[in-house]
Amino acid sequence: MSVPVPLEVGITRSAGTAAAGKRVLLAEPRGYCAGVDRAVETVEKALEKHGAPIYVRKEIVHNRHVVDTLAERGVVFVDETDEVPAGSVLVFSAHGVSPAVHAAAAARDLHTIDATCPLVTKVHQEAKRFARDDYDILLIGHEGHEEVEGTAGEAPDHVQLVDGPGAVDAIRVRDEAKVIWLSQTTLSVDETMETVKRLREKFPLLQDPPSDDICYATQNRQVAVKAMAPECDLVIVVGSRNSSNSVRLVEVALGAGAKAAHLVDYAREVDPAWLDGVQTVGITSGASVPEILVRGVLDLLSEHGYRDVQTVTTANETLVFALPRELRAARQGG
């Protein structure tokens, strides 16, 4: 899945002389994870196979640039299945959907393609399994997030949402011997474990998920930010405000010692005032961010004298997910 390697700092210099003491620490890994790569390619292959318009329920991934680019190519993003003309092609986003959404799509005779991240699907399967065994399932996540709605929808009578440590006191269960926690895949590892600690204090017999729910990519990006944050006067996280894992990276950077941290979609959103008195800038990007947006920020910083770029590597990622079955031939032939 990912292989930890020792902290490795390699320096590459672009043309020109860097201003004295100014440098960039570039987190690695960053950007696209396997689930996002699969989801975006799913929509692209669906366009090739079926032609525009292709409909996508919600945003395929939480990134403004990706969504806008696909919309320009004929992808129509909708909130609910009843906005899709009967018989059309509908792609479900990487965040997953509930059985009720699948049923609503079937009722409209929609040709559905499921781009749900396999790691999210794993959490869905866990929810169904423990609901069958009549457990109370405590789902740690953010209220209103699409992934949480999809997972909870698998077993609505058994799932209670726990939105952070402060929500623990209100939780009630039927049988303290049959309680398990699951989590949204894109959370802060540290905050999640703080919530679990609080839950376990209240329910000593609380069971852990069969395997880690927070995805490998979310964890790896947080570890890389933690490695560089103590040396950073400023951390810039490239990502959208509705991207849970991107927002968490800002929090992780501040918690790990960065003096300041900001979230931007594009280089043009970087306020030059942020750079006043700053020597070391850290850069990372959320798991749904294409690398071209990171390059834009690096170019902007270079114009301000930050031309020494040091890569901080904490893991190597090699995982690739297969496309949905109905599109695999398209990938093999491409």
N, C-alpha and C positions, 0 to 999 in steps of 0.2 A: 504494500500500500504506500508507505513512505519509509525511507531509511534514514534515521538520524545520522548526521555526520558531525564531526567536531566543528566548533565555530571557526569559520574560515573567512578571513578578510582579504580580498584581492583588490588591488587598486588599478583602475584603468583611467588614463588621462585623455581627455579630449583635447583637440587643438587649442592653443592659447595658454596663457599663464593664469593659474588660479589666483584669486586674491588671497593674501596671506591668511592662513588659518581657516579659510572657508572650505567646507567639504560636505558631501552628501553621503549618508549611509543608506544603501538601497537594500531593503529586506528581500530575502529569498528563502522560501517561496512566497509568492504574492500572486494576485490576479486569478485568472480562470482556474477553477477546479474541474475535476472530471465530470461532475454532474452538470455544471453550467455549460461546458464544452459540448456535452451530449445534447442538452436541451436546445442550444442555439443551432447546432447542426441539424437537429430534428426538424426545426422550422424551415431551415434553408432547403433541406432535402424534400420536405413536403411541398414547398413552392416549386421546386424543379419537377416533381412528379405530377402534381395536380394543377399547377398554375394558380395565379392570383384570382380572387382573394382566398387567402387562408385565414381562418379565424383562430385566435388564441384566447383562452379564458384567463383573465388577469394579465399581468406582465409575465412574459416567458421566464425572465430573470429580473431581479431588481436592479436594473441599470438603465439610466435615461438614454445614454448613447446607443446601447444595443436595441432598445425598444424603438427609438426614433428611426434608426437605420433600417430595421425590418419593416416598419410602417411605410417607409418610402418605397419599399419593394412590393407592397401590396398585402401586407399582413394587417388584419383588422383585430385590434384588441378589444375585448368585451368583458363586462363584469360578470354576466350570467349567461347560461345556455339559451335562455329564451330570447336573447338578442341575435341569435344566429339563425339564418334562414334554414328551414327544414332541408335535410339532405346534404348540407354543406360539410366541409372538412373542418374539424375543430381539434386543436392541440391543447392538451392540459399542461399547465406550466410545471416547472421543475419543483415547485413547492408542494405538489400533490393535491388531490381533491377527495372529498368524502364519497361514500357509496351513493348518497342522495344525488350528488352532481352527476355521477355516472348514469344513474337511472333517468335523470332529467334529460340528459343528452340522448339516451336510447329512445326516449319517448318522442323526441323530435327527429328521429331517424338520422342523427348526425354520424358522420364517419369520423370516429375519434382516434386520435393518436396520443398516447400517454407519454409525455416527456418527464414524468416525475423522476427525480433523482433516486437511483436505487438505494441510497442510504436513507432517504425519507421513507421509501417503500418498506424498508426493514423495520422502521419504527411503527408503521401501520400494521405490519404483521405481528409485531409484539403486542400492540394494543388489542388486536383481535384474539390472539392466543390467551392473554391474561383475562380478557373479558369472558371468554368461554369457560375459563376456570373460576369465574366469579370473584375476581380480585377487585378491590378498589384501586384504580390507576390514578396516580398523582402525576399529571403532565406539567413539567416545568417549562414555561414558555411565556411569550408575550401575547396578551389578549388582543384579538383582532388580526394577528398575523395569519396569512393564508395557510402556512404549514400547520399551525396549531389547529385551525378550523378543520383541515382535512384529517388530521390524526384523531382529533376528538370525535369527528363524525363517524369513525369506524366503530365506536362503542360509546355513544353518548350517555348511556345509563350508568356507565362504570367510570368515566373519566371526569376528574376535577382538575381545573387549571390552577397552577400555582405560579403566579406572576411575581417571582422574586422572594427573598427571605421574609419580607414584611407581610406576605400573604399567608404564611404558615399558620398563624394563630387561628384563622377562621376555618381551617380544614377540619372536617369531621369524617370519620370512616365507620363502616358497619362492624368490621372485625379487624382488630389491630394485628392479628396473625396473618391476614391476607391483604397486605398492602404492598404495592410496588411503585417505584417512580420511573418515569420515562422522561425524555426531554426533546424539545425542539433542537434541530441539528446545528443551528447557527449561533448558539449562545456563547457568552463568556464562560470559559471553563471555570474560572475562579468563583464567579458569582453563582454558577450552578452548584458547585460543591458547597458553597456557603448555605445555599437553600437546602441541599440534601442534609447537611449537618443539622440544620434547624429541624427538618422533618424527622430525622432519626432521634433527636432529643425528645420529640413528641411521640414518635412511634418507634420504639426500640427494635421492633421486629421488621422494620421496613426492608424490603428486598431491593437489590440493585437490578438493572436491566441485564439480560443475558450477555450483551456486549455493549460497548460504548456507543451511546446515541449521538453525542456531539461529533460532527464529522471530522475526519482526519485533516481536511483542508482548513477548516475553521481553527482547529487546534494548532496546526503548523504555522498558520499566519500569526496567531497570537504569540506563539513561542518566539518567532523571529522578531516581532516587535518588542517583546520583553528583553531580548538580547541586546537590542540597539538603543532602546529608550533612555537608559541611564546616561548615555553620552550625548543625548540630543537636546539642544535648546528648543527645537521645534520639530514636531512630527506632522507631516502632511499625509493623510489617508485619502487616496483616490477612491471614490465610491459614492453611491446615491444615498439620500437621507432615508429612504424606505428600505435600504439594505441592512438587515439586522446584523450580519457579520461585519459589515463596514463600520457601522456605528460602534459595535463592540471594540473594534481595533482602536478607535479614538480613546475609549475608556481604558483599555488595556495599556496604551501608551502613557497616559497620564498616571495611572496606577503604578506603572513600573519606573517612573522617575523622569519622564519627559517634562520640560518646563512648560511647554504648550503643545497643543495638538488640535488640528482642524480637519474637517471633512470637506472635500471639494469634488464636484463632478468633472470639472474641466480646469485646465491651467489658468484660464482667464479669471477664475474665481479666487485665485491666490491674491491676497491683499499684500502689496509690497511692504506695508507697515509691519507685517508679521516678521519680516526679515531684519528689522532694525536691531543691531547689536547681536545678531545670531551668527554663530560660527558653524555649528553642526546642524544640518537638517536631515531628518530621517524621512524616508518615503516608503510607503507600502500601498497596497491596493486590495480591495475586497475581492471575494471569490467570484464575482460576476463582472469584473472590470477588464476590458480588453487592454492589452499592453500599449496600444497607441496612445491611450490617455495618460499613462505613466510617462511615456516619452515626451509628451507635451509639457508636463511639469518639469522634467529634467531639462528640457530646452529652455524653459523660462528661467529656471534657477541658474543655468549656465550664463544667461544674459546678465544676471546679477552677481557674477563672479564665483559661483559655486560650480567649479569645473572638475574638481577631484571627486570621483565617484567610487566609493568603497562598497563592495557587495558583502553583506552579512548573511551567510548561508547557515541555516540550522537544520535543514532536511532536504532530501531529494525526492521529488514526487514522480512516480511512473505509472500511476493507476489510469486506466482507460476503460470507459464503460461502452458496451455495445449499444448501437442504436436500437430503437424499438423495432420489433421483428419485421413489420411491414415496410421498413425503409432500409433494411440492411443490404439488400441487393444493390440499392442506389449507391451506398458507400463503397461496396466492393467494386462496382463498375466505374467509380469516379477516379 
